[in-house]
Amino acid sequence: MSSINENISSIKKDIVDVCKASGREPRDITIVTVTKTIDLDSINKALECGLNTCGENKVQELIDKYEQLDKSIKWHMIGHLQTNKVKYIIDKVELIHSLDSIRLAKEIDKRAKNIDKIMDVLVQVNIGEEDSKYGININSIEDFLVQLKDLKNLRVQGLMAIAPYVEDPEEVRSLFRQMKNEYDELKSIKAQNINMNYLSMGMTNDYKVAIEEGSNLIRIGTGIFGNRNYH
Ligand SMILES: *Cc1c(COP(=O)(O)O)cnc(C)c1O
């Protein structure tokens, strides 16, 4: 079994190689260290390697880790967020990747306003149109964004997608490309609370293809920590 340290070095090297081959800058790619189910010692090892952005998909786990780990960590909520749980994380997270309904947007805006914060969010796109996944249909994103325009404590910073799991990541290249096209088109929208800066796509299995297609936020768990152990 290779160590966390070696795994991270190898991912960083891949990022450099893929960027070089596709004319991109490695410094433009941020790794979100996905820490779900991972113990504190292992997470601390990843932090020592310079990764300070962590992602969790469950509210309770995020809160527990927020309290126990170094306060310099930037926490990202990457999983489906229930409206009634927004209040527990609003002061703890830097970015919510999983905005998937107007109701959730309104709640985030309200809770952010209460603490005088502008909450950065990404709109989750159900790119594979899978019933099992949350997210807005790619053809409906503009309509969705129009409905957010009066929410002054919410700032849309980009899009996020979880591609369908496939053995060969080449199979999802065209989906990533669609995401990038949509992201580029949305850049022309002039609204005070929309600022397309992040395209969150790519996980352990498909991050190289995702970077080639324009991702700048990759979410990696297994590739850093090995297989998760769900109890
Ligand atoms: C678990 C998870 C990841 C990381 O997946 P790996 O395949 O372990 O890299 C990325 N994004 C989301 C939303 C996740 O829930």
The ligand as an SDF file (V2000), in Angstrom:
LIG
                    3D

 15 15  0  0  0  0  0  0  0  0999 V2000
  -16.7480   10.8800   -2.4290 C   0  0  0  0  0  0  0  0  0  0  0  0
  -16.8220   12.0130   -3.3540 C   0  0  0  0  0  0  0  0  0  0  0  0
  -15.7250   12.3740   -4.1610 C   0  0  0  0  0  0  0  0  0  0  0  0
  -14.3980   11.6280   -4.1500 C   0  0  0  0  0  0  0  0  0  0  0  0
  -14.4920   10.4110   -4.8070 O   0  0  0  0  0  0  0  0  0  0  0  0
  -13.1880    9.4970   -5.0560 P   0  0  0  0  0  0  0  0  0  0  0  0
  -13.5960    8.6180   -6.1620 O   0  0  0  0  0  0  0  0  0  0  0  0
  -12.9360    8.7760   -3.7760 O   0  0  0  0  0  0  0  0  0  0  0  0
  -12.0680   10.4010   -5.4040 O   0  0  0  0  0  0  0  0  0  0  0  0
  -15.8630   13.4640   -4.9890 C   0  0  0  0  0  0  0  0  0  0  0  0
  -17.0060   14.1800   -5.0430 N   0  0  0  0  0  0  0  0  0  0  0  0
  -18.0780   13.8730   -4.2840 C   0  0  0  0  0  0  0  0  0  0  0  0
  -19.2990   14.6980   -4.3920 C   0  0  0  0  0  0  0  0  0  0  0  0
  -18.0220   12.7820   -3.4260 C   0  0  0  0  0  0  0  0  0  0  0  0
  -19.0980   12.4750   -2.6670 O   0  0  0  0  0  0  0  0  0  0  0  0
  1  2  1  0
  2  3  1  0
  2 14  2  0
  3  4  1  0
  3 10  2  0
  4  5  1  0
  5  6  1  0
  6  7  2  0
  6  8  1  0
  6  9  1  0
 10 11  1  0
 11 12  2  0
 12 13  1  0
 12 14  1  0
 14 15  1  0
M  END
$$$$
